[in-house]
Amino acid sequence: MFPCHVACHADIPPRTCLLSSGINAEYGGTWKDGKREGGGEWIHKNHKYVGGFANDQPHGEGKYVFAHVGCEQRGEYVTHELPQTNEDEEEEPTIITVAKWKSKSIQPLAVA
């Protein structure tokens, strides 16, 4: 995990906070038990992801917006379970859940 700072402000609706991380990204959206959950925006320098989150990871339908090139990519995050072998063969394998982006379409941004 990366170091981060969470700031909750009085002018933002309850359960909505901003997360700033060491990867120069911010998250604005809902939280549950200290994890990103529900709808939100994960804002990076050159793009942002707008969509759902579950268990602190992007999840389900969403889109990546690339304002600097004038397009957006719609798709969904699909979770996959990856078994990790343990050094001790008698233990059950550890299961890690990984979210993978599946692109569905790319379209120009609507001009307002």
Order of alpha helices (4+ residues) and beta strands (2+ residues): beta-beta-beta-beta-beta-beta-beta-beta
